[in-house]
Amino acid sequence: MTVFSNQAFDDHEAVQMFCDRETGLRGVIAIHSSYLGPGFGGCRYWRYGSESEAVEDALRLSQGMSYKNALAGIPFGGGKAVIMADRNTPKSPALFEAFGRAVDRLCGDYITAEDVGVSVQDMEAVARTTRHVSGLASKGGVAGGDPSPKTAMGVFHGIGAAVARAFGRNDLEGLRVGVQGIGNVGYYLCSFLADAGARLTVADINRDSTIRAADEFGATIESTDNILAADVDVVAPCALGGVITADLVGRLQAKVIAGAANNQLADATVGDLLRQNRILYAPDYVINSGGIVSVAAEYQGNASDEDVDRNVALIADRLTEIFAKADKADRPTARIADEMAREAINRSEIMPRPMSTDSAVAN
């Protein structure tokens, strides 16, 4: 399968394969749009079944970043990197330094940060070979560091907005929430929800993570097979994408889907089915934008941690607007959000950026 014929290709501006012989590094950087600024999005470290699967993930994720950044109101386009994990190529500082060199060759057209499987320490290694990186160690009071808590905070605010719309209530006391995936973001989300009085049901392929959530937050443990269809009010997918399928819709007991995972809907028609079944969906790239708000502020270097928290709280307002527009038009929230994002990109007066001065070659 070529890039152009891939079902996830959406007139992407650039797709680059990269590799490093010494470390075994192999991966993809995809830049979807630079109309609002350089492509900005995290790096995912994952074991893919094939090269085509890795390319498709990079394409889908980078498009999502264009929409996410546009609706978050930050001056960046959409980009994403994926590193193809291999049992014969262990994760190491040298591997991420090599990835940093791949980023640096793009001369600022792509800025990277953490995503699934990648840590602050990994980004510190990337920063040794490129300056086009964010999500580095926090420096006390200044925006920066691990974006996971900010992503979780945004999802928490988004759940509040969705619950207000779906149930007409302004608190989460006693609300039953099923959280799929108790990684960094899922754990922080559970903490916020528990503090607000929600009753948690959790699932993760790592049983230790679920036991920790049960011990610390009084969560009930559910199987990974059943968590999305559990008897809860809200389900929060916080693992990988494509989990909300047409087959699942008929089994859902939750009336709200609001989680941190990217690309939660298996395809656009699933959003239509959710609307038909009166299940409120919080578009993933809107509700999970707290992380990019944080790393963008860090990269720009002009915001405090408190500034970031205030901007992350605005996620609730954006979702409330989307919900209202969807109800007025009787259309799925996902399609409304897509249209709003494309409009935000199209009305920008910033044309695609010319070659970076970093990449200019002296004659």
Secondary structure, DSSP 8 states (H G I E B T S, - for coil): --TTTSTT--S-SEEEEEEETTTTEEEEEEEEE-SSSSEE--EEEE--SSHHHHHHHHHHHHHHHHHHHHHHT-S-EEEEEEEE-BTTB---HHHHHHHHHHHHTTTTSEEB-B-TT--HHHHHHHTTT-SSB------SSBS-S-SHHHHHHHHHHHHHHHHHHHH--S--TT-EEEEE--SHHHHHHHHHHHHTT-EEEEE-SSHHHHHHHHHHH--EE--TTTGGGSS-SEEEE-S-S--B-HHHHTT---SEE--S-SS-BSSHHHHHHHHHTT-EE--HHHHTTHHHHHHHHHHHT--BHHHHHHHHHTHHHHHHHHHHHHHHHT--HHHHHHHHHHHHHHT---------GGG----
